Amino acid sequence: MSTSTPRLGLVKPANGEAYSVSTLNNNSDLIDAFALATDKLPKGLVYQLHVATSSGAVLDSIINNIATFTFKANRKYRIIWDFSYLMSGNSDSLFYCSINWAPVGDAADLLTGLTATDGRTKFVQTFIGASTGSTGPVVKYHQTAGADQTVQIKFRVQRVYGDDSITVVGNANERAVYSIYDDGLADGSFG
Amino acid sequence: MEIEDRYQWVDPETNQLYWLTKEQMEELAEKNG
């Protein structure tokens, strides 16, 4: 009778492998080992959104969200929020820009129920006045445990110092880009 | 850089957040009565 390999479910012929016409081989063999090795490799870009419109000028707000995303079990991910910003006003100001988890189904603009994961603080000095800057993307390095994790992802800015407002810039030639990369099998190298 | 006023709007069907211009908000309001 025919059977299938344990890893891939490939159907093998009833006659077994070449070295024996009578022995049924249902063990993990080369093709299964190859599949397991391939699973460890990074899959690369798994999500990307380009936004060509600016946000409003805000003090504390969700700038964008991914309504639902499933991180697969035992994987490493990078979530990258790459954007320019503009601050208006005449005071030194700091804004904390962060990537947060929220329950799927929570309203996209809700500021409660968030689990802050990682962020970067953006700064504009007084003498520059109204100014635009980009001090590098906000990156969350994420590693999942033994179960899939489905969350809503929210991208938030919060003023933590000063009197200015912040606008996350988006236009045809300067887009805000939201990306998620799969960096391969989790190895416990970070929390 | 000229930045026009934009307003936060959440699509109730997809729960996706958007930043709309005043004109777009008015169009939405008209569509939705």
Backbone of each chain as ProteinMPNN parsed JSONL, in Angstrom:
{"seq_chain_A": "MSTSTPRLGLVKPANGEAYSVSTLNNNSDLIDAFALATDKLPKGLVYQLHVATSSGAVLDSIINNIATFTFKANRKYRIIWDFSYLMSGNSDSLFYCSINWAPVGDAADLLTGLTATDGRTKFVQTFIGASTGSTGPVVKYHQTAGADQTVQIKFRVQRVYGDDSITVVGNANERAVYSIYDDGLADGSFG", "coords_chain_A": {"N_chain_A": [[0.841, -1.199, 0.0], [0.349, 2.327, -0.532], [1.944, 5.097, 1.161], [2.479, 7.985, 3.334], [4.969, 10.532, 3.814], [6.115, 11.508, 7.047], [6.59, 14.269, 7.508], [6.071, 15.932, 5.261], [3.896, 14.84, 4.045], [4.057, 13.615, 1.623], [3.119, 11.366, -0.919], [4.145, 8.088, -1.055], [5.189, 5.478, -3.239], [3.696, 2.19, -3.373], [5.595, 0.266, -3.556], [7.827, 0.949, -2.064], [11.206, 2.053, -1.317], [14.174, 2.105, -3.407], [16.11, 0.323, -2.468], [14.763, -1.721, -1.418], [12.077, -3.723, -2.182], [10.2, -4.645, -0.614], [10.108, -3.506, 1.898], [8.384, -1.216, 3.794], [8.762, 2.256, 3.861], [8.376, 4.618, 6.106], [9.71, 6.505, 7.462], [11.314, 9.547, 8.727], [13.052, 10.972, 6.205], [15.471, 12.027, 3.738], [14.084, 14.019, 2.291], [12.298, 14.943, 4.166], [14.024, 15.895, 6.143], [15.177, 17.943, 4.726], [12.998, 19.641, 4.418], [12.55, 20.351, 7.08], [14.915, 21.729, 7.624], [14.63, 23.821, 5.863], [12.487, 25.128, 6.986], [13.7, 26.501, 9.041], [14.861, 28.69, 7.938], [14.914, 32.25, 7.185], [11.911, 33.796, 6.072], [11.639, 36.207, 4.98], [10.19, 39.25, 3.739], [6.951, 39.583, 4.943], [4.793, 41.188, 5.26], [3.71, 44.335, 4.098], [3.031, 47.798, 4.017], [2.463, 50.763, 2.31], [2.149, 54.135, 2.986], [0.896, 57.06, 1.753], [-0.144, 59.379, 2.674], [-0.259, 62.051, 4.999], [-0.438, 62.068, 8.602], [-2.717, 63.677, 10.903], [-1.86, 66.622, 12.872], [-0.727, 65.779, 15.944], [-0.852, 64.987, 19.503], [-0.951, 62.748, 21.106], [-1.541, 59.76, 19.824], [-2.894, 57.055, 17.837], [-1.265, 56.275, 14.946], [-1.284, 54.526, 12.83], [-2.588, 51.242, 12.055], [-2.419, 47.648, 12.095], [-4.919, 45.63, 11.517], [-5.292, 42.932, 12.107], [-2.923, 40.404, 12.727], [-1.097, 37.439, 12.371], [1.445, 36.029, 14.112], [3.536, 33.384, 13.524], [4.164, 30.369, 15.381], [7.174, 29.947, 17.277], [8.994, 31.61, 15.844], [11.196, 34.225, 14.6], [10.757, 37.708, 14.308], [10.809, 40.911, 12.65], [9.428, 44.006, 13.118], [8.901, 46.885, 11.381], [8.749, 50.342, 11.395], [8.931, 52.862, 9.354], [9.511, 56.155, 8.865], [9.133, 59.696, 8.199], [8.925, 62.734, 10.115], [7.15, 65.643, 11.158], [7.418, 68.492, 13.134], [5.676, 71.145, 14.625], [5.892, 74.478, 15.978], [7.592, 76.054, 18.751], [9.234, 74.976, 20.707], [11.577, 72.877, 22.432], [10.968, 69.521, 21.907], [9.946, 66.214, 22.693], [9.009, 63.123, 21.341], [7.615, 59.996, 21.894], [7.707, 57.179, 19.969], [6.016, 54.34, 19.22], [5.595, 50.744, 18.935], [2.86, 48.708, 19.335], [1.016, 46.002, 20.846], [-2.417, 45.058, 20.579], [-5.704, 43.916, 21.511], [-7.312, 41.984, 18.986], [-9.988, 43.407, 17.284], [-10.41, 45.49, 19.032], [-11.113, 48.957, 18.762], [-9.476, 50.76, 16.184], [-8.419, 53.267, 16.817], [-8.26, 53.371, 19.532], [-6.747, 54.12, 22.623], [-6.343, 52.683, 24.851], [-5.771, 49.467, 26.443], [-3.433, 48.67, 25.341], [-0.344, 46.994, 24.743], [2.771, 47.967, 25.171], [5.577, 47.474, 23.133], [8.081, 48.127, 21.904], [10.093, 51.025, 21.146], [11.071, 54.289, 19.84], [12.528, 57.442, 20.653], [11.841, 60.618, 19.393], [13.246, 63.759, 18.49], [13.115, 67.301, 18.408], [14.729, 70.413, 18.092], [14.595, 73.723, 19.569], [15.708, 75.896, 18.053], [15.48, 75.194, 15.446], [12.868, 75.377, 14.856], [9.76, 74.959, 13.181], [10.014, 71.846, 11.811], [11.326, 69.1, 9.928], [12.148, 65.689, 10.285], [14.006, 62.586, 10.326], [14.916, 60.145, 12.207], [15.721, 57.56, 11.875], [14.2, 54.301, 11.625], [11.485, 52.954, 13.652], [11.833, 50.001, 15.366], [10.698, 46.799, 16.173], [11.888, 43.958, 17.58], [10.893, 40.713, 17.544], [9.985, 37.651, 19.08], [8.397, 34.607, 18.887], [6.692, 32.194, 21.009], [5.757, 28.816, 21.644], [3.264, 28.793, 20.388], [0.988, 30.005, 17.903], [0.497, 33.543, 17.516], [-1.904, 35.891, 17.531], [-2.559, 39.192, 16.896], [-3.625, 42.652, 17.118], [-1.833, 45.264, 15.669], [-0.564, 48.316, 16.715], [0.528, 51.563, 15.91], [1.977, 54.125, 17.556], [2.225, 57.569, 18.561], [3.484, 59.637, 21.153], [3.6, 62.579, 22.981], [6.217, 63.35, 25.084], [7.637, 65.35, 26.167], [7.786, 68.917, 26.113], [5.986, 71.305, 23.985], [5.033, 70.982, 21.448], [3.289, 69.735, 18.502], [3.052, 66.686, 16.587], [3.459, 65.478, 13.28], [3.117, 62.68, 11.317], [4.736, 62.092, 8.414], [3.576, 61.651, 5.093], [3.719, 61.231, 1.701], [3.711, 61.227, -1.924], [6.414, 60.991, -2.533], [7.672, 60.522, -0.197], [7.063, 58.281, 1.648], [5.363, 56.745, 4.423], [6.324, 53.675, 5.696], [5.308, 50.475, 6.536], [6.45, 47.475, 7.732], [6.801, 43.912, 8.01], [9.077, 41.464, 8.779], [10.015, 38.069, 8.487], [12.363, 36.44, 10.305], [13.305, 33.906, 10.575], [13.683, 30.701, 12.277], [12.874, 30.698, 15.747], [15.373, 31.135, 18.212], [15.812, 31.68, 20.787], [17.515, 33.783, 21.256], [16.957, 36.331, 22.059], [14.646, 38.125, 24.199]], "CA_chain_A": [[0.0, 0.0, 0.0], [1.117, 3.565, -0.505], [1.917, 5.784, 2.455], [2.961, 9.351, 3.195], [6.067, 10.874, 4.71], [5.556, 12.153, 8.241], [6.748, 15.712, 7.558], [5.484, 16.654, 4.135], [2.688, 14.206, 3.546], [4.24, 13.164, 0.25], [2.689, 9.983, -1.102], [5.193, 7.208, -1.579], [4.606, 4.327, -3.923], [3.52, 1.003, -2.56], [6.754, -0.615, -3.639], [8.92, 1.378, -1.201], [12.361, 2.648, -1.949], [14.891, 1.244, -4.341], [16.899, -0.751, -1.872], [13.925, -2.843, -1.008], [10.728, -3.699, -2.756], [9.268, -5.229, 0.346], [10.084, -2.766, 3.157], [7.66, 0.062, 3.754], [9.554, 3.312, 4.494], [7.594, 5.767, 6.544], [10.565, 7.272, 8.378], [11.823, 10.818, 8.252], [14.22, 10.733, 5.369], [16.142, 13.234, 3.266], [13.166, 15.09, 1.894], [11.75, 15.51, 5.397], [15.102, 16.653, 6.773], [15.321, 19.175, 3.945], [11.871, 20.513, 4.752], [12.784, 20.883, 8.418], [15.986, 22.714, 7.525], [14.074, 24.987, 5.165], [11.635, 25.832, 7.94], [14.514, 27.345, 9.91], [15.358, 29.845, 7.193], [14.03, 33.416, 7.118], [10.984, 33.867, 4.932], [11.741, 37.556, 4.44], [9.067, 40.171, 3.9], [5.653, 38.91, 4.993], [3.735, 42.215, 5.257], [4.188, 45.7, 3.86], [2.029, 48.809, 3.678], [3.013, 52.082, 2.019], [1.142, 55.163, 3.226], [1.324, 58.282, 1.085], [-0.849, 60.532, 3.227], [0.231, 62.396, 6.337], [-1.404, 62.068, 9.695], [-2.963, 65.001, 11.444], [-0.906, 67.059, 13.895], [-1.283, 65.157, 17.15], [-0.057, 64.955, 20.733], [-0.921, 61.345, 21.534], [-2.51, 59.184, 18.899], [-2.521, 55.94, 16.972], [-1.023, 56.786, 13.597], [-1.737, 53.492, 11.898], [-2.754, 49.937, 12.7], [-2.648, 46.432, 11.307], [-6.099, 45.203, 12.271], [-5.006, 41.597, 12.649], [-1.746, 39.755, 12.15], [-0.726, 36.227, 13.1], [2.843, 35.608, 14.163], [3.597, 31.939, 13.639], [4.882, 29.881, 16.558], [8.615, 29.658, 17.229], [9.663, 32.36, 14.779], [11.708, 35.56, 14.894], [10.193, 38.718, 13.414], [11.14, 42.332, 12.789], [8.365, 44.922, 12.685], [9.626, 48.124, 11.1], [7.935, 51.529, 11.095], [9.918, 53.769, 8.762], [8.745, 57.364, 8.534], [9.599, 61.031, 8.56], [7.95, 63.435, 10.937], [7.237, 67.096, 11.179], [6.903, 69.116, 14.353], [5.467, 72.584, 14.52], [5.994, 75.122, 17.279], [8.854, 76.697, 19.083], [9.853, 74.474, 21.925], [12.168, 71.546, 22.355], [9.927, 68.526, 22.177], [10.263, 64.801, 22.503], [7.873, 62.238, 21.1], [7.914, 58.563, 21.935], [7.014, 56.516, 18.863], [6.091, 52.954, 19.681], [4.841, 49.649, 18.306], [2.088, 48.126, 20.436], [0.007, 44.981, 20.594], [-3.749, 45.311, 21.133], [-6.607, 42.819, 21.144], [-8.004, 42.072, 17.699], [-11.355, 43.831, 17.515], [-10.394, 46.814, 19.65], [-11.142, 50.019, 17.759], [-8.124, 51.093, 15.737], [-7.924, 54.517, 17.399], [-8.324, 53.269, 20.988], [-5.424, 54.248, 23.245], [-6.259, 51.787, 25.999], [-5.64, 48.056, 26.094], [-2.209, 48.49, 24.558], [0.873, 46.454, 25.337], [3.903, 48.582, 24.477], [6.619, 46.481, 22.896], [9.37, 48.777, 21.71], [9.9, 52.322, 20.52], [12.186, 55.217, 19.732], [12.147, 58.812, 20.965], [12.215, 61.577, 18.353], [13.562, 65.029, 19.132], [13.346, 68.483, 17.59], [15.221, 71.497, 18.933], [13.917, 75.01, 19.435], [16.224, 76.838, 17.054], [15.076, 74.759, 14.109], [11.475, 75.769, 14.65], [8.992, 73.919, 12.504], [11.058, 71.11, 11.127], [11.079, 67.706, 9.587], [13.298, 64.848, 10.542], [13.825, 61.142, 10.323], [16.09, 59.66, 12.936], [15.756, 56.107, 11.772], [12.905, 53.656, 11.841], [11.177, 52.283, 14.908], [11.914, 48.563, 15.084], [10.419, 45.847, 17.233], [12.379, 42.598, 17.347], [9.894, 39.896, 18.236], [10.204, 36.211, 18.999], [7.212, 33.935, 19.418], [6.898, 30.937, 21.717], [5.293, 27.602, 20.983], [1.921, 28.884, 19.811], [0.738, 31.171, 17.061], [0.074, 34.727, 18.277], [-2.661, 36.795, 16.67], [-2.743, 40.478, 17.581], [-3.7, 43.892, 16.349], [-0.609, 46.035, 15.889], [-0.857, 49.747, 16.651], [1.704, 52.421, 15.843], [1.529, 55.255, 18.372], [3.138, 58.643, 18.965], [3.097, 60.285, 22.409], [4.521, 63.627, 23.423], [6.711, 63.112, 26.446], [8.273, 66.581, 26.644], [7.627, 70.056, 25.22], [4.652, 71.831, 23.697], [4.716, 70.873, 20.023], [2.55, 68.586, 17.983], [3.839, 65.931, 15.608], [2.765, 64.935, 12.106], [3.866, 61.642, 10.607], [4.683, 62.547, 7.03], [3.371, 60.687, 4.019], [3.317, 61.761, 0.398], [4.12, 60.325, -3.004], [7.861, 60.81, -2.576], [8.203, 60.321, 1.158], [5.989, 57.476, 2.227], [5.568, 55.98, 5.655], [6.274, 52.272, 5.285], [5.147, 49.529, 7.645], [6.894, 46.181, 7.215], [7.086, 42.811, 8.929], [9.976, 40.47, 8.203], [10.236, 36.815, 9.18], [13.819, 36.25, 10.369], [13.678, 32.501, 10.75], [13.258, 29.957, 13.46], [13.262, 31.268, 17.034], [16.501, 30.419, 18.826], [15.972, 32.139, 22.167], [18.641, 34.705, 21.362], [16.495, 37.543, 22.747], [13.353, 37.902, 24.829]], "C_chain_A": [[0.875, 1.248, 0.0], [1.0, 4.209, 0.868], [2.44, 7.195, 2.255], [4.091, 9.596, 4.176], [5.506, 11.646, 5.891], [5.624, 13.669, 8.205], [5.953, 16.426, 6.47], [4.172, 16.062, 3.656], [2.816, 13.788, 2.097], [3.822, 11.702, 0.131], [3.835, 9.181, -1.709], [4.533, 6.013, -2.248], [4.582, 3.096, -3.03], [4.763, 0.131, -2.534], [7.945, -0.159, -2.799], [10.084, 1.922, -1.976], [13.2, 1.604, -2.664], [15.617, 0.077, -3.685], [16.053, -1.932, -1.421], [12.561, -2.701, -1.65], [9.708, -4.209, -1.745], [9.137, -4.442, 1.644], [9.364, -1.439, 2.979], [8.455, 1.116, 4.511], [8.66, 4.488, 4.842], [8.395, 6.611, 7.526], [10.808, 8.673, 7.836], [13.053, 10.53, 7.415], [14.703, 12.055, 4.796], [15.178, 14.366, 2.947], [12.543, 15.748, 3.121], [12.79, 16.377, 6.103], [15.298, 17.978, 6.049], [14.208, 20.161, 4.287], [12.068, 21.143, 6.126], [13.864, 21.96, 8.398], [15.475, 23.993, 6.869], [13.199, 25.811, 6.098], [12.428, 26.796, 8.805], [14.928, 28.641, 9.232], [14.399, 31.026, 7.293], [13.133, 33.346, 5.888], [11.011, 35.251, 4.301], [10.488, 38.369, 4.686], [7.734, 39.425, 3.885], [4.49, 39.904, 5.067], [4.387, 43.547, 4.924], [3.04, 46.601, 3.432], [2.738, 50.137, 3.454], [1.901, 53.112, 2.191], [1.652, 56.491, 2.677], [0.51, 59.491, 1.525], [-0.328, 60.782, 4.638], [-0.859, 62.21, 7.365], [-1.779, 63.514, 10.014], [-1.848, 65.368, 12.407], [-1.458, 66.626, 15.248], [-0.306, 65.256, 18.326], [0.114, 63.528, 21.234], [-1.984, 60.625, 20.725], [-1.968, 57.911, 18.257], [-2.392, 56.502, 15.559], [-1.482, 55.78, 12.547], [-1.887, 52.179, 12.665], [-2.756, 48.829, 11.654], [-3.731, 45.697, 12.075], [-5.936, 43.8, 12.85], [-3.796, 41.014, 11.931], [-1.395, 38.556, 13.02], [0.766, 35.971, 12.962], [2.855, 34.093, 14.377], [4.454, 31.533, 14.84], [6.364, 29.676, 16.264], [9.331, 30.332, 16.054], [10.215, 33.663, 15.33], [11.151, 36.53, 13.85], [10.838, 40.074, 13.675], [9.956, 43.143, 12.276], [9.018, 46.297, 12.552], [8.647, 49.225, 10.687], [8.918, 52.602, 10.642], [9.197, 55.021, 8.276], [9.548, 58.623, 8.828], [8.52, 61.697, 9.393], [8.181, 64.924, 10.845], [6.684, 67.588, 12.504], [6.749, 70.602, 14.111], [5.61, 73.174, 15.91], [7.399, 75.564, 17.57], [9.464, 76.212, 20.378], [10.558, 73.156, 21.641], [11.086, 70.539, 22.694], [10.45, 67.123, 21.905], [8.976, 64.028, 22.278], [8.348, 60.794, 21.137], [7.05, 57.872, 20.883], [7.141, 55.01, 19.079], [5.209, 52.01, 18.876], [4.183, 48.865, 19.433], [1.227, 46.97, 19.943], [-1.318, 45.458, 21.198], [-4.628, 44.123, 20.763], [-7.219, 43.052, 19.762], [-9.462, 42.454, 17.996], [-11.449, 45.13, 18.286], [-10.398, 47.864, 18.541], [-9.725, 50.494, 17.46], [-7.554, 52.319, 16.437], [-7.886, 54.494, 18.93], [-6.919, 53.296, 21.587], [-5.276, 53.39, 24.498], [-6.126, 50.345, 25.514], [-4.386, 47.754, 25.304], [-1.122, 47.814, 25.383], [2.038, 47.021, 24.546], [5.005, 47.55, 24.314], [7.985, 47.133, 22.763], [9.136, 50.102, 21.01], [11.203, 53.104, 20.417], [11.664, 56.607, 20.04], [12.701, 59.747, 19.896], [12.294, 62.974, 18.962], [13.692, 66.142, 18.103], [13.711, 69.645, 18.495], [14.57, 72.81, 18.59], [14.396, 75.803, 18.225], [15.852, 76.439, 15.635], [13.652, 75.223, 13.801], [10.703, 74.629, 14.025], [9.94, 73.13, 11.624], [10.659, 69.665, 10.896], [12.329, 66.899, 9.88], [12.959, 63.389, 10.381], [15.06, 60.557, 10.977], [16.133, 58.144, 12.948], [14.418, 55.499, 12.1], [12.721, 53.19, 13.284], [11.102, 50.794, 14.597], [11.557, 47.771, 16.333], [10.956, 44.491, 16.792], [11.517, 41.665, 18.181], [10.182, 38.423, 18.015], [8.998, 35.521, 19.624], [7.603, 32.649, 20.129], [6.219, 29.809, 20.93], [3.906, 27.643, 20.384], [1.834, 30.103, 18.907], [0.217, 32.314, 17.928], [-0.63, 35.682, 17.313], [-2.977, 38.067, 17.438], [-3.133, 41.555, 16.578], [-2.42, 44.667, 16.677], [-0.933, 47.511, 15.706], [0.443, 50.547, 16.743], [1.318, 53.78, 16.443], [2.621, 56.307, 18.521], [2.583, 59.294, 20.224], [4.096, 61.387, 22.715], [4.938, 63.337, 24.855], [7.418, 64.343, 27.011], [7.988, 67.683, 25.632], [6.176, 70.383, 24.928], [4.218, 71.619, 22.252], [3.766, 69.718, 19.726], [3.438, 67.884, 16.948], [2.929, 65.438, 14.486], [3.656, 63.86, 11.502], [3.649, 61.87, 9.116], [4.413, 61.385, 6.076], [2.96, 61.42, 2.763], [3.95, 60.871, -0.666], [5.615, 60.029, -2.979], [8.498, 60.601, -1.205], [7.156, 59.548, 1.956], [6.378, 56.927, 3.598], [5.372, 54.512, 5.291], [6.267, 51.383, 6.526], [5.469, 48.13, 7.119], [7.023, 45.167, 8.344], [7.934, 41.795, 8.178], [10.018, 39.239, 9.096], [11.732, 36.53, 9.123], [14.223, 34.829, 10.709], [13.236, 31.917, 12.063], [13.752, 30.627, 14.739], [14.387, 30.438, 17.643], [16.756, 30.887, 20.248], [17.078, 33.156, 22.358], [18.251, 36.039, 21.972], [15.085, 37.285, 23.251], [12.217, 38.47, 24.052]], "O_chain_A": [[2.009, 1.219, 0.479], [0.086, 3.911, 1.637], [2.806, 7.572, 1.141], [4.17, 8.96, 5.227], [4.518, 12.366, 5.745], [4.78, 14.318, 8.823], [5.253, 17.403, 6.735], [3.418, 16.718, 2.938], [1.811, 13.62, 1.406], [4.146, 10.892, 1.0], [4.408, 9.551, -2.734], [3.443, 5.595, -1.858], [5.342, 2.982, -2.068], [4.964, -0.651, -1.605], [8.984, -0.819, -2.816], [9.964, 2.22, -3.164], [12.973, 0.4, -2.547], [15.73, -1.006, -4.258], [16.57, -2.998, -1.087], [11.977, -1.618, -1.634], [8.504, -4.202, -2.001], [8.197, -4.654, 2.41], [9.71, -0.643, 2.106], [8.794, 0.911, 5.676], [8.244, 5.251, 3.97], [7.822, 7.347, 8.329], [10.552, 8.962, 6.667], [13.996, 9.9, 7.892], [14.367, 13.111, 5.332], [15.423, 15.523, 3.289], [12.288, 16.952, 3.127], [12.476, 17.459, 6.598], [15.553, 19.007, 6.675], [14.445, 21.361, 4.428], [11.788, 22.326, 6.318], [13.743, 22.981, 9.074], [15.839, 25.1, 7.267], [13.17, 27.039, 6.015], [11.888, 27.805, 9.258], [15.311, 29.595, 9.91], [13.196, 30.829, 7.467], [13.543, 32.9, 4.817], [10.471, 35.45, 3.213], [9.809, 38.205, 5.7], [7.424, 38.719, 2.925], [3.33, 39.508, 4.951], [5.479, 43.853, 5.404], [2.2, 46.232, 2.612], [3.516, 50.586, 4.296], [0.829, 52.972, 1.603], [2.704, 56.982, 3.085], [0.477, 60.509, 0.833], [-0.001, 59.849, 5.371], [-2.047, 62.196, 7.044], [-1.214, 64.451, 9.451], [-0.994, 64.541, 12.726], [-2.537, 67.06, 15.649], [0.876, 65.56, 18.166], [1.179, 63.147, 21.721], [-3.18, 60.85, 20.912], [-0.758, 57.714, 18.148], [-3.318, 57.131, 15.048], [-2.007, 56.158, 11.499], [-1.379, 52.03, 13.776], [-3.058, 49.057, 10.483], [-3.482, 45.195, 13.171], [-6.395, 43.522, 13.958], [-3.66, 41.112, 10.711], [-1.394, 38.643, 14.247], [1.283, 35.732, 11.871], [2.242, 33.593, 15.32], [5.352, 32.266, 15.254], [6.753, 29.286, 15.163], [10.151, 29.721, 15.369], [9.779, 34.151, 16.372], [11.083, 36.21, 12.663], [11.341, 40.346, 14.765], [9.535, 42.981, 11.131], [9.615, 46.804, 13.502], [7.842, 49.064, 9.77], [9.644, 53.176, 11.453], [8.362, 54.948, 7.374], [10.508, 58.609, 9.6], [7.36, 61.285, 9.384], [9.266, 65.391, 10.498], [5.618, 67.158, 12.945], [7.588, 71.234, 13.47], [5.469, 72.467, 16.908], [8.289, 75.456, 16.726], [10.142, 76.971, 21.07], [10.184, 72.417, 20.73], [10.368, 70.705, 23.68], [11.271, 66.892, 21.018], [7.974, 64.26, 22.954], [9.337, 60.423, 20.504], [5.823, 57.969, 20.905], [8.248, 54.473, 19.115], [4.235, 52.41, 18.238], [4.85, 48.416, 20.365], [0.771, 46.949, 18.8], [-1.332, 46.17, 22.202], [-4.333, 43.404, 19.809], [-7.594, 44.172, 19.417], [-10.087, 41.865, 18.878], [-12.469, 45.815, 18.208], [-9.761, 47.68, 17.504], [-8.889, 50.614, 18.355], [-6.342, 52.41, 16.635], [-7.518, 55.489, 19.555], [-6.02, 52.593, 21.125], [-4.219, 53.372, 25.128], [-6.34, 50.044, 24.339], [-4.282, 46.705, 24.668], [-1.007, 48.048, 26.586], [2.28, 46.626, 23.405], [5.329, 46.83, 25.258], [8.937, 46.735, 23.435], [8.111, 50.294, 20.357], [12.269, 52.654, 20.838], [10.515, 56.93, 19.739], [13.878, 59.676, 19.54], [11.506, 63.325, 19.839], [14.304, 65.955, 17.051], [13.09, 69.848, 19.538], [14.06, 73.005, 17.487], [13.584, 76.324, 17.46], [15.906, 77.264, 14.722], [13.284, 75.431, 12.644], [10.967, 73.461, 14.311], [10.608, 73.709, 10.767], [9.793, 69.105, 11.566], [13.445, 67.397, 9.733], [11.793, 63.002, 10.308], [16.125, 60.486, 10.364], [16.541, 57.531, 13.935], [13.594, 56.115, 12.777], [13.688, 53.052, 14.033], [10.396, 50.376, 13.68], [12.061, 48.049, 17.42], [10.539, 43.944, 15.771], [11.428, 41.822, 19.399], [10.568, 38.0, 16.925], [8.624, 35.818, 20.758], [8.674, 32.087, 19.9], [6.127, 29.859, 19.704], [3.413, 26.618, 19.913], [2.519, 31.103, 19.121], [-0.428, 32.082, 18.95], [-0.011, 36.214, 16.392], [-3.59, 38.022, 18.505], [-2.991, 41.391, 15.366], [-1.988, 44.711, 17.829], [-1.498, 47.916, 14.69], [1.328, 50.245, 17.543], [0.457, 54.487, 15.918], [3.804, 55.975, 18.597], [1.374, 59.484, 20.357], [5.304, 61.152, 22.71], [4.099, 63.108, 25.725], [7.759, 64.379, 28.193], [7.951, 67.426, 24.429], [5.259, 69.825, 25.531], [3.127, 72.045, 21.875], [3.489, 68.865, 20.569], [4.445, 68.433, 16.5], [1.788, 65.039, 14.717], [4.825, 64.112, 11.209], [2.52, 61.842, 8.627], [4.95, 60.289, 6.236], [1.968, 62.148, 2.757], [4.631, 59.893, -0.356], [6.039, 58.938, -3.362], [9.72, 60.516, -1.082], [6.466, 60.096, 2.816], [7.55, 56.683, 3.887], [4.382, 54.147, 4.657], [7.095, 51.52, 7.427], [4.838, 47.656, 6.175], [7.318, 45.521, 9.485], [7.57, 41.328, 7.099], [10.052, 39.355, 10.321], [12.306, 36.394, 8.042], [15.367, 34.581, 11.09], [12.521, 32.541, 12.848], [14.898, 31.071, 14.814], [14.365, 29.208, 17.599], [17.774, 30.546, 20.85], [17.536, 33.377, 23.478], [19.125, 36.81, 22.368], [14.41, 36.359, 22.801], [11.065, 38.354, 24.469]]}, "seq_chain_B": "MEIEDRYQWVDPETNQLYWLTKEQMEELAEKNG", "coords_chain_B": {"N_chain_B": [[7.615, 72.455, 4.241], [4.342, 71.806, 3.301], [1.625, 70.901, 5.155], [-1.546, 69.595, 5.096], [-4.579, 69.862, 7.028], [-5.613, 66.951, 8.662], [-7.872, 64.269, 9.468], [-8.626, 61.792, 11.846], [-9.917, 58.621, 10.99], [-11.775, 55.673, 11.318], [-12.35, 52.804, 9.543], [-15.325, 51.16, 9.805], [-15.842, 48.59, 8.921], [-13.449, 47.261, 8.379], [-11.833, 47.906, 10.48], [-9.64, 49.501, 10.053], [-7.362, 52.163, 10.3], [-7.454, 55.506, 9.078], [-6.203, 58.634, 7.746], [-7.921, 61.38, 6.911], [-8.7, 64.056, 4.608], [-10.399, 67.213, 5.134], [-12.3, 67.514, 3.131], [-12.655, 64.883, 2.285], [-13.73, 63.798, 4.605], [-16.137, 65.148, 4.671], [-17.33, 64.177, 2.358], [-17.656, 61.517, 3.107], [-19.459, 61.84, 5.197], [-21.664, 62.759, 3.803], [-22.245, 60.528, 2.182], [-22.942, 58.696, 4.117], [-25.164, 59.782, 5.101]], "CA_chain_B": [[6.652, 71.431, 3.8], [2.953, 72.169, 3.593], [0.824, 69.758, 5.6], [-2.939, 70.003, 5.282], [-5.236, 69.252, 8.18], [-6.182, 65.622, 8.431], [-8.708, 63.809, 10.569], [-8.568, 60.34, 12.043], [-11.17, 57.92, 10.691], [-11.632, 54.214, 11.362], [-13.334, 52.088, 8.722], [-15.998, 50.229, 10.72], [-15.867, 47.221, 8.39], [-12.126, 46.624, 8.414], [-11.104, 48.415, 11.646], [-8.389, 50.098, 9.594], [-7.316, 53.599, 10.588], [-7.04, 56.375, 7.971], [-6.181, 60.077, 7.994], [-8.644, 61.958, 5.777], [-8.807, 65.508, 4.522], [-11.721, 67.732, 5.495], [-13.196, 67.212, 2.011], [-12.966, 63.443, 2.336], [-14.631, 63.582, 5.742], [-17.456, 65.659, 4.28], [-17.88, 63.199, 1.406], [-18.092, 60.356, 3.894], [-20.65, 62.224, 5.95], [-22.767, 62.811, 2.833], [-22.557, 59.151, 1.802], [-23.558, 57.999, 5.249], [-26.342, 60.528, 5.531]], "C_chain_B": [[5.247, 71.816, 4.238], [2.165, 70.909, 3.962], [-0.61, 70.229, 5.795], [-3.537, 69.279, 6.484], [-5.806, 67.894, 7.801], [-6.872, 65.13, 9.692], [-8.706, 62.29, 10.62], [-9.933, 59.719, 11.745], [-10.901, 56.419, 10.682], [-12.748, 53.59, 10.529], [-14.015, 51.043, 9.601], [-16.003, 48.787, 10.217], [-14.527, 46.51, 8.532], [-11.336, 46.957, 9.674], [-9.732, 48.955, 11.256], [-8.462, 51.614, 9.788], [-6.807, 54.379, 9.371], [-6.99, 57.82, 8.454], [-6.76, 60.761, 6.765], [-8.599, 63.48, 5.81], [-10.221, 65.924, 4.924], [-12.737, 67.392, 4.401], [-13.611, 65.74, 2.026], [-13.924, 63.129, 3.484], [-16.049, 64.032, 5.387], [-18.128, 64.714, 3.288], [-18.422, 61.977, 2.132], [-19.399, 60.65, 4.623], [-21.87, 62.263, 5.03], [-23.227, 61.407, 2.455], [-23.341, 58.441, 2.894], [-24.783, 58.715, 5.799], [-26.109, 61.22, 6.847]], "O_chain_B": [[5.006, 72.114, 5.408], [2.059, 69.975, 3.167], [-0.865, 71.154, 6.566], [-3.056, 68.223, 6.896], [-6.407, 67.73, 6.739], [-6.522, 65.505, 10.811], [-8.775, 61.605, 9.599], [-10.967, 60.22, 12.186], [-9.916, 55.958, 10.106], [-13.932, 53.818, 10.779], [-13.352, 50.131, 10.095], [-16.154, 47.859, 11.011], [-14.478, 45.304, 8.775], [-10.286, 46.364, 9.92], [-8.78, 48.876, 12.033], [-9.469, 52.254, 9.486], [-5.85, 53.965, 8.716], [-7.641, 58.188, 9.432], [-6.156, 60.727, 5.693], [-8.479, 64.103, 6.864], [-11.12, 65.09, 5.037], [-13.878, 67.031, 4.689], [-14.775, 65.407, 1.805], [-14.819, 62.295, 3.346], [-17.03, 63.384, 5.753], [-19.333, 64.476, 3.36], [-19.499, 61.472, 1.816], [-20.313, 59.826, 4.661], [-22.966, 61.857, 5.417], [-24.424, 61.122, 2.409], [-24.277, 57.688, 2.625], [-25.359, 58.319, 6.812], [-27.004, 61.896, 7.356]]}, "name": "protein", "num_of_chains": 2, "seq": "MSTSTPRLGLVKPANGEAYSVSTLNNNSDLIDAFALATDKLPKGLVYQLHVATSSGAVLDSIINNIATFTFKANRKYRIIWDFSYLMSGNSDSLFYCSINWAPVGDAADLLTGLTATDGRTKFVQTFIGASTGSTGPVVKYHQTAGADQTVQIKFRVQRVYGDDSITVVGNANERAVYSIYDDGLADGSFGMEIEDRYQWVDPETNQLYWLTKEQMEELAEKNG"}
